[in-house]
């Protein structure tokens, strides 16, 4: 089958599918002269599974995954078992930031923006 380069550009994917399905050789012409031939593969490679969904349906669920776990205490990710100290509580964090802000802007503790 012969097709012009312009037609090949427009219908490239469809022509590739046709060559794969029919096994015919596709000759691409430019100004009436054959410039390329597209042949189907002699021994096509097996389809490689895509990465997304590769492990679909391979996991197994054991037990109830919906109900809350009441008898197991939860700990934060800053737990010492991971090598990190426990996270500070909100009051410690707020005090730290207020102190840093007052140093950065030379604000005296206990003053408000109206005092300045």
ChimeraX commands (.cxc) that place a marker at each C-alpha (Angstrom):
marker #1 position 0.00,0.00,0.00 radius 0.5
marker #1 position 1.38,3.44,-0.94 radius 0.5
marker #1 position 0.63,6.63,0.96 radius 0.5
marker #1 position 2.01,10.16,0.60 radius 0.5
marker #1 position 4.10,11.69,3.35 radius 0.5
marker #1 position 1.36,14.26,3.95 radius 0.5
marker #1 position -1.27,11.53,4.38 radius 0.5
marker #1 position 1.11,9.60,6.63 radius 0.5
marker #1 position 1.53,12.67,8.88 radius 0.5
marker #1 position -2.23,13.14,9.14 radius 0.5
marker #1 position -3.16,9.47,9.73 radius 0.5
marker #1 position 0.05,8.11,11.24 radius 0.5
marker #1 position -1.46,6.22,14.19 radius 0.5
marker #1 position -4.25,4.69,12.13 radius 0.5
marker #1 position -1.77,3.58,9.46 radius 0.5
marker #1 position 0.50,2.03,12.09 radius 0.5
marker #1 position -2.46,0.08,13.46 radius 0.5
marker #1 position -3.40,-1.07,9.95 radius 0.5
marker #1 position 0.13,-2.35,9.28 radius 0.5
marker #1 position 0.10,-4.21,12.58 radius 0.5
marker #1 position -3.33,-5.77,11.96 radius 0.5
marker #1 position -2.96,-6.68,8.26 radius 0.5
marker #1 position 0.77,-7.36,8.06 radius 0.5
marker #1 position 0.99,-5.34,4.82 radius 0.5
marker #1 position 4.01,-3.22,3.96 radius 0.5
marker #1 position 3.28,0.50,3.88 radius 0.5
marker #1 position 5.32,2.51,1.40 radius 0.5
marker #1 position 5.58,6.24,2.12 radius 0.5
marker #1 position 6.07,8.47,-0.92 radius 0.5
marker #1 position 7.23,12.02,-1.37 radius 0.5
marker #1 position 6.47,13.65,-4.73 radius 0.5
marker #1 position 5.70,10.23,-6.17 radius 0.5
marker #1 position 8.97,8.56,-5.08 radius 0.5
marker #1 position 9.15,5.96,-2.33 radius 0.5
marker #1 position 11.16,7.37,0.57 radius 0.5
marker #1 position 10.39,4.81,3.28 radius 0.5
marker #1 position 8.78,1.45,3.89 radius 0.5
marker #1 position 7.01,0.45,7.07 radius 0.5
marker #1 position 7.03,-3.28,7.76 radius 0.5
marker #1 position 5.28,-5.12,10.59 radius 0.5
marker #1 position 7.69,-6.67,13.10 radius 0.5
marker #1 position 8.85,-10.19,12.28 radius 0.5
marker #1 position 8.59,-11.39,15.87 radius 0.5
marker #1 position 6.75,-8.79,17.95 radius 0.5
marker #1 position 7.84,-8.26,21.53 radius 0.5
marker #1 position 5.38,-9.38,24.20 radius 0.5
marker #1 position 3.30,-6.62,25.72 radius 0.5
marker #1 position 4.95,-5.12,28.79 radius 0.5
marker #1 position 2.52,-4.29,31.58 radius 0.5
marker #1 position 2.34,-0.63,32.49 radius 0.5
marker #1 position 3.55,0.50,35.90 radius 0.5
marker #1 position 0.19,1.91,36.99 radius 0.5
marker #1 position -2.02,-0.86,38.26 radius 0.5
marker #1 position 0.72,-3.47,38.00 radius 0.5
marker #1 position 0.00,-4.78,41.51 radius 0.5
marker #1 position -3.78,-4.45,41.27 radius 0.5
marker #1 position -5.66,-7.35,42.86 radius 0.5
marker #1 position -2.51,-8.78,44.43 radius 0.5
marker #1 position -3.07,-7.54,48.00 radius 0.5
marker #1 position -5.15,-9.33,50.60 radius 0.5
marker #1 position -7.19,-7.78,53.40 radius 0.5
marker #1 position -7.20,-9.66,56.68 radius 0.5
marker #1 position -9.81,-8.65,59.23 radius 0.5
marker #1 position -11.86,-5.49,59.60 radius 0.5
marker #1 position -10.22,-2.41,58.06 radius 0.5
marker #1 position -13.18,-0.09,58.62 radius 0.5
marker #1 position -13.81,-0.11,62.36 radius 0.5
marker #1 position -11.61,2.02,64.63 radius 0.5
marker #1 position -8.95,0.37,66.74 radius 0.5
marker #1 position -9.83,1.22,70.34 radius 0.5
marker #1 position -7.45,-1.01,72.23 radius 0.5
marker #1 position -4.22,0.09,70.50 radius 0.5
marker #1 position -2.69,3.40,71.62 radius 0.5
marker #1 position -1.72,5.73,68.77 radius 0.5
marker #1 position 1.53,7.65,68.87 radius 0.5
marker #1 position 2.74,10.57,66.77 radius 0.5
marker #1 position 5.35,10.13,64.06 radius 0.5
marker #1 position 7.89,11.91,66.22 radius 0.5
marker #1 position 8.00,8.84,68.41 radius 0.5
marker #1 position 11.41,7.92,69.75 radius 0.5
marker #1 position 11.21,4.48,68.09 radius 0.5
marker #1 position 11.88,6.30,64.80 radius 0.5
marker #1 position 14.83,8.20,66.27 radius 0.5
marker #1 position 13.02,11.53,66.54 radius 0.5
marker #1 position 11.95,13.38,69.68 radius 0.5
marker #1 position 8.24,13.74,70.36 radius 0.5
marker #1 position 6.54,16.72,68.77 radius 0.5
marker #1 position 6.09,19.74,71.06 radius 0.5
marker #1 position 2.60,20.75,72.06 radius 0.5
marker #1 position 0.94,23.82,70.54 radius 0.5
marker #1 position 1.66,26.07,73.58 radius 0.5
marker #1 position 5.42,25.42,73.29 radius 0.5
marker #1 position 5.41,26.16,69.58 radius 0.5
marker #1 position 3.39,29.36,69.99 radius 0.5
marker #1 position 5.67,30.62,72.80 radius 0.5
marker #1 position 8.74,29.93,70.65 radius 0.5
marker #1 position 7.39,31.85,67.66 radius 0.5
marker #1 position 6.25,34.80,69.75 radius 0.5
marker #1 position 9.71,35.02,71.32 radius 0.5
marker #1 position 11.41,34.82,67.91 radius 0.5
marker #1 position 9.11,37.48,66.48 radius 0.5
marker #1 position 9.75,39.87,69.36 radius 0.5
marker #1 position 13.52,39.50,68.89 radius 0.5
marker #1 position 13.27,39.99,65.13 radius 0.5
marker #1 position 11.23,43.18,65.40 radius 0.5
marker #1 position 12.62,44.44,68.72 radius 0.5
marker #1 position 9.23,44.20,70.41 radius 0.5
marker #1 position 9.11,44.31,74.17 radius 0.5
marker #1 position 7.10,41.49,75.79 radius 0.5
marker #1 position 3.65,42.58,76.93 radius 0.5
marker #1 position 3.29,45.44,74.41 radius 0.5
marker #1 position 0.73,45.61,71.64 radius 0.5
marker #1 position 0.80,47.20,68.19 radius 0.5
marker #1 position -1.11,50.23,69.61 radius 0.5
marker #1 position 1.72,50.84,72.12 radius 0.5
marker #1 position 4.29,51.33,69.34 radius 0.5
marker link #1:1,2 radius 0.2
marker link #1:2,3 radius 0.2
marker link #1:3,4 radius 0.2
marker link #1:4,5 radius 0.2
marker link #1:5,6 radius 0.2
marker link #1:6,7 radius 0.2
marker link #1:7,8 radius 0.2
marker link #1:8,9 radius 0.2
marker link #1:9,10 radius 0.2
marker link #1:10,11 radius 0.2
marker link #1:11,12 radius 0.2
marker link #1:12,13 radius 0.2
marker link #1:13,14 radius 0.2
marker link #1:14,15 radius 0.2
marker link #1:15,16 radius 0.2
marker link #1:16,17 radius 0.2
marker link #1:17,18 radius 0.2
marker link #1:18,19 radius 0.2
marker link #1:19,20 radius 0.2
marker link #1:20,21 radius 0.2
marker link #1:21,22 radius 0.2
marker link #1:22,23 radius 0.2
marker link #1:23,24 radius 0.2
marker link #1:24,25 radius 0.2
marker link #1:25,26 radius 0.2
marker link #1:26,27 radius 0.2
marker link #1:27,28 radius 0.2
marker link #1:28,29 radius 0.2
marker link #1:29,30 radius 0.2
marker link #1:30,31 radius 0.2
marker link #1:31,32 radius 0.2
marker link #1:32,33 radius 0.2
marker link #1:33,34 radius 0.2
marker link #1:34,35 radius 0.2
marker link #1:35,36 radius 0.2
marker link #1:36,37 radius 0.2
marker link #1:37,38 radius 0.2
marker link #1:38,39 radius 0.2
marker link #1:39,40 radius 0.2
marker link #1:40,41 radius 0.2
marker link #1:41,42 radius 0.2
marker link #1:42,43 radius 0.2
marker link #1:43,44 radius 0.2
marker link #1:44,45 radius 0.2
marker link #1:45,46 radius 0.2
marker link #1:46,47 radius 0.2
marker link #1:47,48 radius 0.2
marker link #1:48,49 radius 0.2
marker link #1:49,50 radius 0.2
marker link #1:50,51 radius 0.2
marker link #1:51,52 radius 0.2
marker link #1:52,53 radius 0.2
marker link #1:53,54 radius 0.2
marker link #1:54,55 radius 0.2
marker link #1:55,56 radius 0.2
marker link #1:56,57 radius 0.2
marker link #1:57,58 radius 0.2
marker link #1:58,59 radius 0.2
marker link #1:59,60 radius 0.2
marker link #1:60,61 radius 0.2
marker link #1:61,62 radius 0.2
marker link #1:62,63 radius 0.2
marker link #1:63,64 radius 0.2
marker link #1:64,65 radius 0.2
marker link #1:65,66 radius 0.2
marker link #1:66,67 radius 0.2
marker link #1:67,68 radius 0.2
marker link #1:68,69 radius 0.2
marker link #1:69,70 radius 0.2
marker link #1:70,71 radius 0.2
marker link #1:71,72 radius 0.2
marker link #1:72,73 radius 0.2
marker link #1:73,74 radius 0.2
marker link #1:74,75 radius 0.2
marker link #1:75,76 radius 0.2
marker link #1:76,77 radius 0.2
marker link #1:77,78 radius 0.2
marker link #1:78,79 radius 0.2
marker link #1:79,80 radius 0.2
marker link #1:80,81 radius 0.2
marker link #1:81,82 radius 0.2
marker link #1:82,83 radius 0.2
marker link #1:83,84 radius 0.2
marker link #1:84,85 radius 0.2
marker link #1:85,86 radius 0.2
marker link #1:86,87 radius 0.2
marker link #1:87,88 radius 0.2
marker link #1:88,89 radius 0.2
marker link #1:89,90 radius 0.2
marker link #1:90,91 radius 0.2
marker link #1:91,92 radius 0.2
marker link #1:92,93 radius 0.2
marker link #1:93,94 radius 0.2
marker link #1:94,95 radius 0.2
marker link #1:95,96 radius 0.2
marker link #1:96,97 radius 0.2
marker link #1:97,98 radius 0.2
marker link #1:98,99 radius 0.2
marker link #1:99,100 radius 0.2
marker link #1:100,101 radius 0.2
marker link #1:101,102 radius 0.2
marker link #1:102,103 radius 0.2
marker link #1:103,104 radius 0.2
marker link #1:104,105 radius 0.2
marker link #1:105,106 radius 0.2
marker link #1:106,107 radius 0.2
marker link #1:107,108 radius 0.2
marker link #1:108,109 radius 0.2
marker link #1:109,110 radius 0.2
marker link #1:110,111 radius 0.2
marker link #1:111,112 radius 0.2
marker link #1:112,113 radius 0.2
marker link #1:113,114 radius 0.2
marker link #1:114,115 radius 0.2
marker link #1:115,116 radius 0.2
view
